[in-house]
């Protein structure tokens, strides 16, 4: 097996898998993102400031985990995995802007607009979004039909009416009114969950999975995305800035719709357990070894950053 391959058979521990996949994704991203000496220098410096600030690389890791579970090679998966991280980082840059969540700390360092100015941050996010689609479109490891389907999946998950942009719009609107549990779940499933589901679906599509397998993976990822945001809400009120790499307590100060705000901390923890159980039950429908995917769900439930 190549040294560049994530040996899924030996990685039933999500922490170890994330560590190895993060290194592979960072190498791949460095290959496709223009260097800081390339004009326009200020835009490329801003992109690299945000993209290589660290982060869990959860979405690309999920592309790899699902894809390899269903039989794809790492080489087939890497460009799509990298594209998902480009989309995610673009969304963070824009979410942090003064007109949106107005934050000054992300991934343990100054946010892009604080470091480079608001106009440059907007351009950096725009560039990452377009680079993501170019990265998939030009992936000659995959057939043209597969590339078109991946582009459609990512675009649908990142946009409107049921994707990340719609979720962000609903999140902003919720600051001005009382939210219900249904409102909160819609925000989470779209703002956070849609791109997580797209990551899993892209891995399955590249692997040539059956439609039934893709649907099972989609439901697993739907629950995983919800679990990720529930634990994120919990960490916002229980973790430190050092642990989080971003400003804690900001959701409460902004009067955002969150599970702890709506239901309290203990009920939110119980909700996380319930969603984790649903994700685990879904995996039993796959006629594959799913120990890694189960470990990822366990990791998200118990994460502390």
C-alpha positions as CSV (number, residue, x, y, z in Angstrom):
1,X,0.0,0.0,0.0
2,X,1.3,3.5,-0.9
3,X,2.5,5.7,1.9
4,X,0.0,8.3,0.7
5,X,-2.9,5.9,1.3
6,X,-5.0,6.1,4.4
7,X,-5.0,2.4,5.5
8,X,-8.6,2.2,6.5
9,X,-8.3,-1.4,7.6
10,X,-5.9,-0.4,10.4
11,X,-7.8,2.7,11.4
12,X,-10.7,1.9,13.6
13,X,-9.8,4.9,15.9
14,X,-11.2,8.2,14.6
15,X,-8.5,10.3,16.3
16,X,-5.7,8.4,14.5
17,X,-7.6,8.5,11.2
18,X,-8.2,12.3,11.5
19,X,-4.5,12.9,12.2
20,X,-3.4,11.0,9.1
21,X,-6.1,12.2,6.8
22,X,-5.5,15.8,7.9
23,X,-1.9,15.6,6.8
24,X,-2.9,14.2,3.4
25,X,-5.5,16.9,2.9
26,X,-3.1,19.7,3.8
27,X,-0.6,18.4,1.3
28,X,-3.3,18.2,-1.4
29,X,-4.6,21.7,-0.6
30,X,-1.1,23.1,-0.8
31,X,-0.9,21.7,-4.3
32,X,-4.0,23.5,-5.6
33,X,-4.0,26.8,-3.7
34,X,-1.7,29.5,-5.3
35,X,1.3,30.4,-3.3
36,X,1.7,33.7,-1.4
37,X,4.1,35.1,-4.0
38,X,1.5,34.7,-6.8
39,X,-0.5,37.8,-7.7
40,X,-2.8,39.0,-6.3
41,X,-0.6,38.4,-3.4
42,X,-2.9,39.9,-0.7
43,X,-5.8,37.5,-1.7
44,X,-3.6,34.4,-1.8
45,X,-2.0,35.4,1.6
46,X,-5.5,35.8,3.1
47,X,-6.7,32.4,1.7
48,X,-3.7,30.6,3.1
49,X,-4.0,32.4,6.4
50,X,-7.4,30.9,6.9
51,X,-7.1,27.6,5.1
52,X,-3.9,26.5,6.8
53,X,-4.7,27.8,10.3
54,X,-5.4,24.3,11.5
55,X,-8.9,22.9,12.0
56,X,-10.2,19.4,12.2
57,X,-10.5,18.8,8.5
58,X,-13.7,16.9,9.4
59,X,-15.5,17.2,6.1
60,X,-12.6,15.9,3.9
61,X,-11.9,13.2,6.4
62,X,-15.5,12.1,6.0
63,X,-15.1,11.9,2.3
64,X,-12.1,9.7,2.8
65,X,-13.7,7.5,5.5
66,X,-17.0,6.9,3.6
67,X,-15.3,6.5,0.2
68,X,-12.7,4.0,1.4
69,X,-15.3,2.1,3.5
70,X,-17.2,1.6,0.2
71,X,-14.2,0.6,-1.9
72,X,-12.7,3.8,-3.4
73,X,-9.0,4.5,-3.3
74,X,-7.5,7.5,-1.5
75,X,-6.2,8.9,-4.9
76,X,-9.7,9.0,-6.3
77,X,-11.0,10.8,-3.2
78,X,-8.4,13.4,-2.5
79,X,-9.5,16.3,-4.8
80,X,-13.1,16.1,-3.8
81,X,-12.1,15.9,-0.2
82,X,-9.9,19.0,-0.6
83,X,-12.8,20.9,-2.4
84,X,-15.1,20.2,0.6
85,X,-12.5,21.9,2.9
86,X,-12.3,24.9,0.5
87,X,-16.0,25.3,0.7
88,X,-16.0,25.0,4.4
89,X,-13.2,27.5,5.0
90,X,-14.9,30.0,2.6
91,X,-18.0,29.7,4.7
92,X,-16.0,30.4,7.9
93,X,-14.4,33.5,6.4
94,X,-17.7,34.9,5.4
95,X,-19.5,33.8,8.6
96,X,-16.9,35.8,10.7
97,X,-17.5,39.0,8.8
98,X,-18.8,42.0,10.8
99,X,-22.1,41.9,8.8
100,X,-22.6,38.2,9.8
101,X,-21.3,36.7,13.1
102,X,-18.7,39.5,13.6
103,X,-16.0,37.4,15.2
104,X,-12.3,38.1,15.6
105,X,-11.0,34.7,16.5
106,X,-11.0,31.5,14.3
107,X,-8.9,28.4,14.6
108,X,-6.8,30.0,17.3
109,X,-5.8,33.1,15.3
110,X,-7.2,36.4,14.1
111,X,-10.1,36.0,11.6
112,X,-9.4,36.8,8.0
113,X,-11.1,40.2,8.0
114,X,-9.3,41.3,11.1
115,X,-5.9,40.3,9.7
116,X,-6.4,41.5,6.0
117,X,-9.5,43.7,6.0
118,X,-13.1,43.1,5.1
119,X,-12.8,43.5,1.4
120,X,-9.9,41.0,1.1
121,X,-11.7,38.5,3.3
122,X,-14.7,38.6,1.0
123,X,-12.5,38.1,-2.0
124,X,-10.6,35.2,-0.3
125,X,-13.9,33.5,0.5
126,X,-15.2,34.0,-3.1
127,X,-11.9,32.6,-4.5
128,X,-12.0,29.5,-2.3
129,X,-15.6,28.8,-3.4
130,X,-14.7,28.9,-7.1
131,X,-11.4,27.0,-6.6
132,X,-13.4,24.2,-5.0
133,X,-15.5,23.6,-8.1
134,X,-12.5,24.0,-10.4
135,X,-10.7,21.3,-8.3
136,X,-13.5,18.8,-8.8
137,X,-14.2,19.7,-12.5
138,X,-10.6,19.1,-13.5
139,X,-10.1,15.8,-11.6
140,X,-9.0,13.5,-14.3
141,X,-9.0,10.5,-11.9
142,X,-12.8,10.5,-12.2
143,X,-15.2,10.2,-15.1
144,X,-16.9,13.3,-16.5
145,X,-20.3,11.9,-15.3
146,X,-19.0,11.5,-11.8
147,X,-17.5,15.0,-11.7
148,X,-20.8,16.5,-12.8
149,X,-22.6,14.6,-10.1
150,X,-20.1,15.7,-7.4
151,X,-20.4,19.4,-8.5
152,X,-24.1,19.1,-8.3
153,X,-24.0,17.6,-4.8
154,X,-21.6,20.2,-3.5
155,X,-23.4,23.1,-5.1
156,X,-26.8,22.0,-3.7
157,X,-25.3,21.5,-0.2
158,X,-23.5,24.9,-0.2
159,X,-26.3,27.0,-1.5
160,X,-30.1,27.5,-1.4
161,X,-32.9,26.6,-0.8
162,X,-31.8,23.7,1.5
163,X,-28.1,24.2,1.9
164,X,-25.5,26.0,3.9
165,X,-26.3,29.5,2.7
166,X,-30.0,29.0,3.5
167,X,-29.0,27.7,6.9
168,X,-26.9,30.8,7.6
169,X,-29.9,33.0,6.5
170,X,-32.2,31.2,8.9
171,X,-29.6,31.4,11.6
172,X,-29.3,35.2,11.2
173,X,-33.1,35.6,11.1
174,X,-33.5,33.6,14.3
175,X,-31.5,36.2,16.3
176,X,-34.5,38.5,16.1
177,X,-37.2,36.2,17.3
178,X,-38.1,33.2,19.5
179,X,-37.2,29.9,17.9
180,X,-38.8,26.4,18.2
181,X,-37.0,23.1,18.3
182,X,-38.1,22.6,14.6
183,X,-36.6,25.9,13.7
184,X,-33.4,25.0,15.4
185,X,-33.1,21.6,13.7
186,X,-33.7,23.2,10.3
187,X,-30.9,25.7,10.9
188,X,-28.5,23.0,12.0
189,X,-29.3,20.5,9.3
190,X,-28.8,23.2,6.6
191,X,-26.0,25.4,8.0
192,X,-23.8,22.6,9.3
193,X,-25.4,19.3,8.2
194,X,-25.8,19.9,4.5
195,X,-22.1,20.1,3.8
196,X,-21.4,17.1,6.1
197,X,-24.0,15.1,4.2
198,X,-22.5,16.2,0.9
199,X,-19.0,15.0,2.1
200,X,-20.3,11.5,2.9
201,X,-22.4,11.3,-0.4
202,X,-19.4,12.4,-2.4
203,X,-17.3,9.7,-0.9
204,X,-20.0,7.1,-1.7
205,X,-20.5,8.4,-5.3
206,X,-16.8,8.2,-6.1
207,X,-16.8,4.6,-4.7
208,X,-19.5,3.7,-7.1
209,X,-21.9,2.8,-4.3
210,X,-25.4,1.6,-5.0
211,X,-28.3,4.1,-4.6
212,X,-29.4,2.2,-1.5
213,X,-25.9,2.5,0.0
214,X,-25.8,6.2,-0.8
215,X,-29.1,6.7,1.0
216,X,-27.9,4.8,4.1
217,X,-24.7,6.9,4.1
218,X,-26.8,10.1,3.7
219,X,-29.0,9.3,6.7
220,X,-25.8,8.4,8.8
221,X,-24.3,11.8,7.8
222,X,-27.5,13.6,8.4
223,X,-27.5,12.4,12.0
224,X,-23.7,13.0,12.2
225,X,-24.1,16.6,11.1
226,X,-26.8,17.2,13.7
227,X,-24.6,15.7,16.3
228,X,-21.7,17.8,15.3
229,X,-23.7,21.0,15.7
230,X,-25.3,19.9,19.0
231,X,-21.9,19.3,20.5
232,X,-20.7,22.6,19.0
233,X,-23.5,24.4,20.8
234,X,-22.5,22.6,24.0
235,X,-18.9,23.5,23.6
236,X,-19.8,27.2,23.1
237,X,-21.0,27.3,26.7
238,X,-18.7,24.8,28.3
239,X,-15.2,25.1,26.7
240,X,-12.5,27.8,26.7
241,X,-11.2,29.9,23.9
242,X,-8.0,27.9,24.0
243,X,-9.8,24.6,23.5
244,X,-12.2,25.9,20.8
245,X,-9.8,28.1,18.8
246,X,-12.7,30.6,18.6
247,X,-14.6,32.9,20.9
248,X,-16.7,31.0,23.4
249,X,-20.1,32.2,24.7
250,X,-20.6,34.2,21.5
251,X,-23.8,32.4,20.6
252,X,-25.4,33.4,23.9
253,X,-24.3,37.0,23.6
254,X,-25.7,37.2,20.1
255,X,-28.9,35.6,21.3
256,X,-28.5,32.9,18.6
257,X,-30.8,29.9,18.5
258,X,-28.9,27.0,20.1
259,X,-29.9,23.8,21.9
260,X,-28.6,24.9,25.3
261,X,-30.5,28.2,25.0
262,X,-33.7,26.5,24.1
263,X,-33.6,23.3,26.2
264,X,-30.8,23.7,28.7
265,X,-27.4,21.9,28.9
266,X,-28.6,18.5,30.4
267,X,-31.4,18.1,27.9
268,X,-29.0,19.0,25.1
269,X,-26.6,16.3,26.2
270,X,-29.4,13.8,26.2
271,X,-30.3,15.0,22.7
272,X,-26.7,14.4,21.6
273,X,-26.9,10.8,22.9
274,X,-30.1,10.2,21.0
275,X,-28.8,11.5,17.7
276,X,-25.6,9.5,18.2
277,X,-27.7,6.3,18.7
278,X,-29.6,7.0,15.5
279,X,-26.4,7.4,13.5
280,X,-25.1,4.1,15.0
281,X,-28.3,2.3,14.1
282,X,-28.2,3.5,10.6
283,X,-24.7,2.0,10.0
284,X,-26.1,-1.5,10.7
285,X,-27.8,-1.2,7.3
286,X,-24.5,-1.3,5.5
287,X,-23.1,-4.7,4.5
288,X,-19.6,-3.4,5.1
289,X,-17.1,-3.0,7.9
290,X,-18.3,0.2,9.5
291,X,-16.0,0.3,12.6
292,X,-14.3,3.5,11.4
293,X,-17.6,5.3,10.7
294,X,-18.8,4.2,14.1
295,X,-15.7,5.5,15.7
296,X,-16.2,8.9,14.0
297,X,-19.7,9.1,15.5
298,X,-18.3,8.3,18.9
299,X,-15.5,10.9,18.5
300,X,-18.0,13.6,17.6
301,X,-20.2,12.8,20.6
302,X,-17.2,13.1,23.0
303,X,-15.2,15.8,21.3
304,X,-13.9,18.7,23.5
305,X,-12.9,21.1,20.7
